[in-house]
Structure formats: C-alpha cells, structure tokens
C-alpha cells in the first residue's frame, strides 16, 4: 500500500477548509434546487376532526397518543397551530390552497373553491412531483376531485371501504355529493334515527351488516364508517399507503386524509373503554348561546369515546411511520401530520358543526418530520393551516406561489416569526359563498388575545352581534370573557377584524 | 321529515341542493313503493282464483296497510329508543332458548295482527265495501304522492344532465 507523501498531504490539507465551508454555504443557499442531489418526497397525513386539545403533547391529561408523543421527539411540533375554519370543506380548502375561506369561498358543505382557485393549490404548486390525493371524507373528496386536473392519481373516497353505497355515486355521477346525502337520509337509520324508506332501510341494513360481520368483534361500538353504510378500517388505508408508496415515481407528493377521529367514534377493541373510569373530569363550562343541549354526562362519555378513537389512529400512524423508517423512505421524505379542524365537547355542544370557534375546534396539531431530523423543536409562535403550502414549497425548493395568504413556518423561514402575526378563522355556513359575508362567525388571534365575532345570526336578534374576547395564554379554557373589561384591546381587535371583513367583502359588494 | 331535511340542507349548502335531497328521497321512496307493489302483486297470484277481484284487492290492501303500520311502529320504536325491558332480556337470557322464544313471540304477534284481521276481513261481507271506500280515499292522496315523485324524477334528471 502506498504511503501518503508529504506533497499529497499538503494538497489534501489545502482543500480541507473548502470542505469545511461547504455545509455552511449549503445552509445559506438551502433550499435552492441545484444543491439538492434529489428532491425529497412529501407526505401530508391529515386526520379529520383531530383536535390539538386532546393530545398529550399539547398538555391533555389523558395519554391519547403514546406513539405520536414518542415520534414528536424528532419532529418540529407546532403548539399554536390554527385551522382556518371549523369543518372539513373550508378548512381543507385552506390547507390545500394556502388561502383563507373568504378568498377560496368553499364555505358550505360539498362546496368547491371558486373557479379562480381551481389551479391554485398544493398539487398545482408541486407540478414537478408525482401527486396523489386521497380522502376518506367525501367533503374533502369533492375538493380533490376539483383539483384532479393537477393530480397524477386521484383516489376516490370510497376506494378503501369494506362496503360501499358506491352504486349511488356510479348512478348519479354528476351529482354524487347530494345523491349520497339523500341516500344516507333515505336508508340509514343511525344517521337521524329515522329514514324515508320503511322497508328497504331495514333490509339493506341487515344485508350490509352481514357483509362486515367478521370484523365486528374487533369493533365493539361498530365498525368505523363514513355516512351511511360505508365501513372502513384504518388499518386497510394505512396498508394501502404503505404498499403504494413504493410504486410511486419519486419525487412524489401524497395527500392522505383519513376519517378518524371524526364521529362516529368507533374505536378498536384494543382501546375500548380505556378511559371509561380513569377519573378524568374535564372543566365544566357554561352552556353557550348556540348550545345543542347535550348534557354534560353525554359530552363526557363521547369525549372518552373520541379519545379512545384517537388511540386507534395513533397506533396506525405509528405503524405507518415505522414502515417509512424501516424502508429507508424517511430519509428522503418530509412527513407532515396535521388535521383539518378540531372537535368540541363542551358548553352543550358536541362535534364541530356549529357557529362556535372555541379553541378545541380550531386549534389543530401540526408536526413536521424533516428528513434526517433526530431532535425535537417546539414552535410556540401562532401559525395557520394556510402556512403549510408555502412552507412545503420552501423546504423542497419548489417555486413559491403568489396567491397564498400564509407564510413560511419557523424554523424553516429565514426570518424570525412576527410577534404581531394575526390568525383568522371563519365559519360562514349560512352565508352564500358568492355573496359578501353578512352572516358568519369570524375569529382573530393576535398576541395572547382571541376575539370571536358573531354577526348576522337571526337567533341573536335583528342586527344584534356577539363579541367575545379571551386571553388564551392566561385562560386557555376560555372561561372568562374579557370583552367588557378590556374595552381597548377588544375594540382594537374588532376594528381590525371588521376592516379585514370589509376588505374581503369588497369584490362582492 | 323531508321538509325538515330541506331546511337542514339549505342552511348548509343552498336551496337547490336541498330540493335535490328531497327529490332523491322521493325517488327512492317511489322505488320502494314500486317494489312493494310488485311483492303484493306476486302475493296476489297465491290467492284463490275463486275470490272476486274486489275481495282479492281488498285483502291484499289490508295486508299492505298492516305491514306498513308495523314498519312505521318499528321506526318509531327505534326513534324513541324503545327496546325490550331489562326483565324481559333477563328472562330470555335465563331461558336457555332465547331465539326460539323470540321467534315464537313474533309468530304470535304476526298471527294476531296480520293474519287475524285479514281472516276477519274475509269473513265479514261489509268489509270489502269498507275497504274499497277507504282505498278510493287513499287513492287521492296517492295522486299527490305520484305528482311529487314525478317532480322528483324530473329534478334528479336535471341535476344529472
């Protein structure tokens, strides 16, 4: 073996400083594409109605997500991340377009985004990627279908179901959303405890139940389902993702939107009754004006069922993550775990279909697993679902887009997060999408304060508005409305919100 | 129920979608009615040919009415969450043959509420006339129902063009 000569050593030593400098230079120039030997894949995992309030990493007393808590140790964990709306259509539209509901206008159930946004979405922004979109949730499916021109694979919502009312979609292809809703009302007794059909509903239910009877022992509260008789197993969906990820050309962008822990809360037998007698007593909150009169006892029971459903998704997410890791895919892939919106079990209200925008329904989890990351970073700055699109473009070196209302998230942004960052959220289900906002609930979060503004609601009285102000740092449970006490702060925030509403209403007035 | 759904859907999407939900409901109810009619027609072939047409139509109509009332009762019990009392469930559990007992009870109830009225109807000479009278009145309502159905079919067609 040749020995290293003095001359060779000196040559080697002369390039050493350059070698040391490369990582620093790369860091500065990152994420310019020419520096990346290969583009990283992106996987966005969305769990529907997954509230940050119910996760131990955000302070929830129940251990609802041991796997996610464990995996958080190597992720960027966002503690004050907000959905842009309180139900799937507007919230998912915001996540996918990077625009707030008053811009994309998907305000109602089964709405699509306004025409100008059809080609302004996550998938069109990642046009150099192989793009896959799937959602268990038909509302999100409607949006994915609208964006299917920018998808390489649009996987319809009923693809991964054990049983399906798929013939309705096939028969009424051009109107499948409304036909599906009507079919649910016509046939499924559990939906509203009554149906249009007297005989067929019972026969059909018996037939469908028979098809899934072998799975029933694993789900004591019944099999997870989406509308009517569309039963599914999260295991199947995760196995499908695991299997198909190896098939996609790289780099790929996969958007996978799974139904749990959305109602009905039907967990796996392994987690059944886990929290039934754990002694946990959530704070009792006063009935809201928009109460649905759910008694506290029911809210407590359903909260436990919801928490047990989270355990199920936690296990499945853990399984997916373990696969990504063992297959080596994690080294080349950005993985995002988030939700479209949260869920509420308080003030007489259950679920998320209400005009209310309390923290459990708008604060959602966000964790970003960066390729190669081994340590945890906690981000306490206020962030919004609309930030995800610009952030993913930034970290993958794709071109930024000009339509987004979000910003690049810390710690990936080259600038410090703004302390005066304002977060908005909106519920406008009663407002016509093509009209100015005159009947809605709008939320603004700035500094430690959150102001919620209800306007145009008949129930409040003609012309009567409702405003609430909370110090969410000191009072995260939103028990003390400060609007009457902190007039100055309240007026400033309300003025700011009204100004924003005036601005977004401009094209519609 | 349909009218309640119209306002529910209208509040969440728009009036046209709400009308759509109602129309699909009418369409599916029409399909169910048609299938029910088919079953009743097939049952008609099992009745003795010696009976007059009025008697055959009357007995089948009575059967259809009773079965419908049972279906309505079943939905109401489900709606009001009425089940077997705990004592009855305990009794069945301890009996050793819960299914046999349940089937026997069902047979008794069906015999009492379906077969018995039909039998009595067949024996009573005035019953056929009463039933015909009732059917004529119901037919008027049926015309309204068919109009709604037709409207529903048209709306469904428009939505799917």
Interface residues (C-beta under 8 A of the other chain):
Chain A: X108 X109 X110 X111 X172 X173 X174 X175 X178 X179 X181 X182 X183 X185 X186 X187 X189 X193 X194 X195 X196 X197 X198 X199 X200 X202 X429 X430 X432
Chain B: X1 X2 X5 X9 X11 X12 X13 X14 X17 X20 X21 X22 X23 X24 X25 X28 X29 X31 X32 X35 X36 X68 X71 X72 X74 X75 X78 X79 X81 X156 X159 X160 X161
